[in-house]
Amino acid sequence: MGADDVVGLDQGMIRSERGVLNLADAIADLTARNQAAVKLLYLGGGADLAALRRYVSDRAIEQHVLFHDAVAQDVLGHYSRAADIGVHAIANSCLNHDYCLPNKLFEYLYSGLPVVVTDLTEMKHFVKAGNFGLTFEDGDVADLSRKIESLLDKDKRVQIKSHIAAQQDSFSYEAEYGQL
């Protein structure tokens, strides 16, 4: 990767219902529109990893999409902080997904990453209320692509990072535990 590359990160289980194919399509769209500086790192493994690798190869975007095996939780933050944007493109395929606030969202935020997430009920509310990033319409690859593209702007990422930094203590484990 080059110094000017903007790296999107999707960490965790690689499963089709988690939007990995839509995310690959969004990267293909961005590269087709000469957004060569965008890269995507899939960090993790899962049942659909081999199919995703073929999907990326079939779209000839291997130079923009990287894969890395899952890493131990105690070093995950080092990898996350090396990225510029955290992405979670999970599909609204069940109530559990619609109301999820997944760990990866908080891991991205603790790493200071602006996020692009599906506009599912709880994620949309949390991300918009905190101004932590952008949401896109579930299943809409063009919208996902536009939202990632808007975060290629370094000034926009810096602005969102300042919102994240100012609020990190409010959604920490300690803050939540204190409410129990």
C-alpha positions as CSV (number, residue, x, y, z in Angstrom):
1,M,0.0,0.0,0.0
2,G,1.1,3.5,-0.7
3,A,1.4,6.5,1.6
4,D,-1.7,8.1,0.0
5,D,-3.9,5.1,0.1
6,V,-7.0,5.2,2.2
7,V,-7.6,1.8,3.8
8,G,-11.1,0.5,4.7
9,L,-11.3,-2.3,7.2
10,D,-13.8,-5.1,7.6
11,Q,-12.8,-7.3,10.5
12,G,-14.4,-10.4,11.8
13,M,-16.3,-13.3,10.3
14,I,-16.4,-13.4,6.5
15,R,-19.9,-14.4,5.7
16,S,-22.1,-13.2,2.8
17,E,-24.9,-12.0,5.2
18,R,-22.3,-9.7,6.7
19,G,-22.2,-7.8,3.4
20,V,-18.7,-8.8,2.3
21,L,-19.8,-9.2,-1.4
22,N,-21.5,-5.8,-1.4
23,L,-18.4,-4.2,0.1
24,A,-16.2,-5.8,-2.6
25,D,-18.7,-4.5,-5.3
26,A,-18.4,-1.0,-3.7
27,I,-14.6,-1.2,-4.0
28,A,-14.9,-2.3,-7.6
29,D,-17.2,0.7,-8.3
30,L,-14.7,3.1,-6.7
31,T,-11.8,1.7,-8.6
32,A,-13.8,1.8,-11.9
33,R,-14.3,5.5,-11.2
34,N,-10.6,6.1,-10.8
35,Q,-10.5,6.1,-7.0
36,A,-7.3,4.2,-7.1
37,A,-6.2,5.3,-3.6
38,V,-8.9,3.2,-1.9
39,K,-7.9,-0.2,-0.5
40,L,-9.9,-2.7,1.5
41,L,-8.6,-5.1,4.1
42,Y,-10.7,-8.1,5.1
43,L,-9.3,-9.1,8.5
44,G,-10.6,-12.5,9.6
45,G,-11.9,-15.8,8.3
46,G,-15.0,-17.7,7.8
47,A,-17.1,-20.0,5.8
48,D,-17.3,-17.6,2.8
49,L,-13.6,-16.7,2.6
50,A,-12.7,-18.8,-0.4
51,A,-15.8,-17.6,-2.3
52,L,-15.0,-14.0,-1.5
53,R,-11.4,-14.4,-2.8
54,R,-12.8,-15.8,-6.1
55,Y,-15.3,-12.9,-6.2
56,V,-12.6,-10.4,-5.8
57,S,-10.5,-12.1,-8.4
58,D,-13.4,-12.3,-10.9
59,R,-13.8,-8.5,-10.6
60,A,-10.0,-8.0,-11.1
61,I,-9.7,-5.9,-7.9
62,E,-7.0,-7.9,-6.2
63,Q,-4.7,-4.9,-6.1
64,H,-7.3,-3.0,-4.1
65,V,-8.5,-5.8,-1.8
66,L,-6.2,-7.5,0.8
67,F,-6.9,-10.4,3.1
68,H,-5.4,-11.2,6.4
69,D,-6.2,-14.1,8.8
70,A,-7.9,-13.3,12.1
71,V,-5.5,-12.0,14.8
72,A,-5.6,-12.4,18.6
73,Q,-7.8,-9.9,20.4
74,D,-4.7,-8.4,22.2
75,V,-3.2,-7.3,18.9
76,L,-6.4,-6.5,17.0
77,G,-6.2,-2.8,17.8
78,H,-2.8,-2.5,16.2
79,Y,-4.2,-3.7,12.9
80,S,-7.4,-1.6,13.3
81,R,-5.4,1.6,14.0
82,A,-3.5,1.1,10.7
83,A,-6.7,1.5,8.8
84,D,-8.5,4.8,7.9
85,I,-12.2,3.7,7.8
86,G,-14.1,0.9,9.6
87,V,-16.8,-0.7,7.6
88,H,-19.7,-3.0,8.6
89,A,-22.1,-3.8,5.7
90,I,-24.2,-6.4,7.5
91,A,-27.5,-7.2,5.8
92,N,-30.8,-6.8,7.6
93,S,-31.7,-10.4,7.3
94,C,-33.2,-10.9,10.8
95,L,-34.2,-8.9,13.9
96,N,-30.9,-9.8,15.5
97,H,-29.1,-7.9,12.7
98,D,-31.5,-5.0,12.7
99,Y,-30.9,-4.3,16.4
100,C,-27.3,-5.2,16.6
101,L,-24.5,-3.1,18.0
102,P,-21.6,-5.4,17.2
103,N,-18.3,-5.4,19.0
104,K,-16.5,-4.5,15.8
105,L,-18.3,-1.1,15.8
106,F,-16.8,-0.3,19.2
107,E,-13.4,-1.8,18.2
108,Y,-13.4,0.6,15.2
109,L,-14.3,3.5,17.4
110,Y,-11.7,2.7,20.0
111,S,-9.2,2.7,17.2
112,G,-10.3,6.1,16.2
113,L,-11.8,5.0,12.9
114,P,-14.7,6.8,11.2
115,V,-17.2,4.2,10.3
116,V,-19.5,3.4,7.4
117,V,-22.3,1.0,8.5
118,T,-25.6,-0.3,7.2
119,D,-28.5,1.9,8.3
120,L,-29.9,-0.8,10.6
121,T,-32.0,0.5,13.5
122,E,-29.5,0.6,16.4
123,M,-26.3,1.1,14.4
124,K,-27.8,4.0,12.5
125,H,-29.0,5.7,15.7
126,F,-25.7,5.2,17.5
127,V,-23.5,6.4,14.6
128,K,-25.7,9.4,13.7
129,A,-26.2,10.5,17.4
130,G,-22.4,10.5,18.0
131,N,-21.5,11.7,14.5
132,F,-19.1,8.7,14.3
133,G,-19.4,8.3,10.5
134,L,-21.9,7.5,7.8
135,T,-24.7,5.0,7.2
136,F,-25.8,3.6,3.9
137,E,-29.0,2.0,2.7
138,D,-29.0,-1.8,3.3
139,G,-28.1,-3.7,0.1
140,D,-27.4,-0.5,-1.9
141,V,-23.9,-0.9,-3.3
142,A,-24.0,2.5,-5.0
143,D,-24.9,4.2,-1.7
144,L,-22.1,2.2,0.2
145,S,-19.6,3.3,-2.5
146,R,-20.7,7.0,-2.2
147,K,-20.3,6.9,1.6
148,I,-16.8,5.3,1.4
149,E,-15.9,7.8,-1.3
150,S,-17.0,10.7,0.9
151,L,-14.6,9.5,3.6
152,L,-11.7,9.5,1.2
153,D,-11.6,13.2,2.1
154,K,-9.0,13.4,4.9
155,D,-10.5,16.6,6.4
156,K,-13.9,14.8,6.8
157,R,-12.2,11.8,8.5
158,V,-10.3,14.2,10.8
159,Q,-13.5,15.9,11.8
160,I,-15.3,12.6,12.5
161,K,-12.2,11.4,14.5
162,S,-12.5,14.5,16.7
163,H,-16.2,13.5,17.6
164,I,-15.0,9.9,18.3
165,A,-12.2,11.1,20.6
166,A,-14.5,13.5,22.5
167,Q,-17.0,10.7,23.3
168,Q,-14.9,7.5,23.7
169,D,-15.3,7.6,27.5
170,S,-19.1,7.7,27.2
171,F,-19.4,4.3,25.6
172,S,-16.5,2.5,27.3
173,Y,-16.9,-0.8,29.2
174,E,-16.4,1.1,32.4
175,A,-19.2,3.5,31.6
176,E,-21.6,0.8,30.7
177,Y,-20.7,-1.4,33.6
178,G,-21.3,1.5,36.0
179,Q,-24.9,1.6,34.8
180,L,-25.5,-2.1,35.7
